[in-house]
Every structure is written in structure tokens, then in C-alpha cells.
Amino acid sequence: MEENQGVKLLGFWVSPYVLRVKWALKLKGIEYEYIEEDVFNKSPLLLKLNPVKGQVPVLVHDGKPIPESIVILEYIDEVWKHSPLLPQDPYERANSRFWAKFAAEKLQAYAWEALCSRGEDHERAIKASMEALEKMEKELNGKKFFGGDKIGFVDLVAGFISYQLPVYEEIVSMKILDSSKFPAITNWINNFLNHPLIKEELPPKHKMLAYFSNRRNVILVQNSSNK
Amino acid sequence: MDGEVILLDAYASMFGMRLRIALAEKGVKYEYREENLPKKSPFLFQMNPIHKKVPVLIHNGKPICESLIALQYIDEVWHDKNPLLPSDPYKRAQARLWADFVDQKVHTLGRKTWSAKGEEQEAAKKEFIEALKVLEGELGEKPYFGGEEFGYVDVALIPFYSWFHAYETCGNFKIGTQCPKFVAWTKRSMQRESVSKSLADPEKVYDFFLILKKHFGVE
């Protein structure tokens, strides 16, 4: 592979994992070529660059592919050291990694479950989502962003809360983002969505509503036929 | 100089073993505190209120949870001795990806080889071996996953070796015969004092595993 081939990003328009990476590249002012993939009809390029999972995002830098959004964020932060996403102090770094992992692995999973389930499973998932949000509310503790005054690593990973969770809520008529229960998170959502670089880079709401409604229906049918 | 370092752990925890190895590799003096799992102490709840799990690394009173996060912390604080992650960002990304693979595949599937039943268990055993073979492919001709040096992925993976006896006994299958390259790597890794002193005895792991099985109501 040749050096100096620049930066490419393979993505899918609605993927929150891809969006994290787009935001990071934007915050650092890194120019890149974006390649839209149809994840339901994967290209040979995607399968070649991510043979293990065949998923987006894949960042390609100087010909070298890196999958997995959080690994990509760490890579971007290490190669382009200006406008750091992670703090300098090792303990603060560990704390950021912890909350990013929590948002990605717990809250995101519960929210998805709340979208794609019915009955008891659905109620349980809503409860779990709110419990997870409560923990994040405490961590935010009056800060403007999880990263402090500026958007940081945790904000990028947890960013899906701001624009994707309200879409889920609308589709299934549920309430997770209760502003009376989560005043700090509510404030954070406003700050995040109004950030000049973030608000330019959000999927259109009407498209998300259609897409996630459809995904919910497909998954509900799949789950009932599996029982 | 190192400050006060406490490791809240459980003897048979493969995640705790990771941190024991890393601290030993770096020559860090620490106090080891054993949690009597499955019972959990108030101290553990205080140090890890979110997940309530071991291991927790406590440095100068501040807790760091999640073993791979704590591993990176140890590597960053005690960066002068035996670095675990490489310095090149692309190689670091590769190391992180493989460590995640260990957590997502080796751990999850390993657990299924004893917690699942029937067809699901058979499938898990097969996929577990396949995961080890993928790791063998990644190892290639290198002595360690870290290359010439014992590194991050080696530390993340080697503790699972202490659980193989439990997996094999419960799942009624043999791991070593199907993955000879993997076995060679485990032997090489066990020659390091940090590893041999940190890994739990497989028989003791099996005893603990039986308690765990009962606790989770798996017969």
C-alpha cells in the first residue's frame, strides 16, 4: 500500500458509530473522502477492508484500514494531536474511556432494545435506559460537556443520545429523556446539538424516523417468527 | 514513588489476572485484596458502584474499573518499564482490536461452553475453537502477539488459559489438541515470572467455577 493516500471513511448515513468518527474528523479539521456504503448490500471494498466483521465505520489512513468506532477515535486522537479528544491525565483518560464504554455498551443497547421490543421486554428496556441515563446524569455533574468546557471523547460516543434517542421515543411513543429527571443531560443535549460542527453533521430527522420505524418492524417480525 | 496501589480482585478472575500480570511486568508494588465472590463487599460497591465487579485498580485512592481500561492506565502511568502497547498508532489500534476480540469471543464463547445446553453448547464449543484458530492466525510466526515482546494482547489473553481445564471438563472437549500453536504460545508466556505468578491454578479455578455454576443455577 502506498503512503500519503490521505484519509477515507467508509460509512452509512444513519449509523451513530460512523457519525462519531465524522464528528471527530470535523473537530480536528481533518479532510477526508467519505464513501457511503449500503450495509444491507455490502460492497467488495467494505468486505476487503473489514474482513472480520464487514461493518462500518472503517477509517482508511495511508491505505491502512481501522474498524470499530472507538478504536478509530483513539487512533485519530493519537495521530492528530491538536484539539485533543481525550484528557492528558491518565486517571481522567481512564474515566473518559469508562464512560464512553458505558454509553456505547449499556445505554445504546438498552435504547435499541426499547425501540425493537414490545410488552415486558420493552418496559424493562425503558427502565434500564433510564437507570443508565441516571448514572450519566451524575457523571455530567453540571459540566457543559462530559469533556468539560469542550466536546470530548465521551461526548462524541454518547452523542447518539442527543439526536437518535428522541427519534426512538417518537416512533414508539415512549419517554426516556425526562427533563425533570435528567436536567443536566437535557442541558447537555442542547449544548451538543447547537455546537456549530455537530449541527451541520446530523442525519435528517424525517429520514431517521422512516428508517428506524422500518427497522423496528423488521426486527419485531423476525423475533416473533423465531419464538 | 508508585503511590498507594491496591488491587481489588478475585483469585479466579481472568480479568484480575490481567492486572496482576501488568503490575508485575512493571515492577509495581501493590496490596492485593481478595473479594469473596459471589458475595460482594461494601468496599467493592463503593469502588465500583456502576458495575460492582472485580477487578478494580485503586491508585492513591482513585478507582479504575474495567480491566482493559485499567491495563491502559497501568501502561500510561508506568510507561518507562516493559511497555505493553506499541508506540505506533496503527499497531496500537490493532492491539486494541484484538483485545476486544478476546473479550467478545474468547470470554463470551468460553462462558457459553459451560452455561449453554445441547445444541447451543455444541455450537459454542465449535465457535470457541474457531476463535482460538483465528488468534493462531494473527499470532503467525511471532513469539508473542506483541511481536518480539510480550504485550497488551498477550496480557489480555493468557489468563483464559487458566480456565481451559474448567471449560474442557464441563464441556467435555479438548482444546489443546485442536490448537497446538496456541498451546505453544501459552507455554512460552508461562515462562515469564509475571505470568506464572499471576495465573490462578486451573484446579482452584475449577473449584471456583463449580461454585459459580451453582450460583447461576446451571446444572
Contacts between the chains, C-beta under 8 A, distances in Angstrom:
chain1	res1	chain2	res2	distance
A	52	B	101	7.7
A	61	B	90	7.6
A	64	B	90	5.4
A	66	B	90	7.2
A	66	B	93	4.9
A	66	B	97	7.9
A	67	B	97	7.1
A	68	B	96	7.9
A	68	B	97	6.1
A	68	B	100	6.9
A	71	B	93	5.2
A	71	B	96	4.9
A	71	B	97	5.7
A	71	B	100	7.4
A	72	B	93	7.6
A	74	B	92	7.4
A	74	B	93	7.0
A	74	B	96	6.7
A	75	B	89	5.4
A	75	B	90	7.2
A	75	B	92	7.4
A	75	B	93	4.6
A	78	B	89	4.1
A	78	B	92	6.7
A	79	B	89	5.1
A	90	B	73	5.5
A	90	B	76	4.3
A	90	B	77	5.1
A	91	B	59	7.3
A	91	B	62	5.6
A	91	B	64	7.1
A	91	B	73	7.3
A	93	B	72	7.7
A	93	B	73	7.4
A	93	B	76	6.9
A	94	B	64	4.7
A	94	B	69	5.2
A	94	B	70	7.1
A	94	B	72	7.1
A	94	B	73	4.5
A	97	B	66	7.6
A	97	B	69	4.7
A	97	B	72	7.1
A	98	B	64	7.8
A	98	B	65	6.2
A	98	B	66	5.9
A	98	B	69	5.7
A	101	B	66	6.4
A	101	B	69	7.1
A	102	B	50	6.7
A	135	B	50	5.9
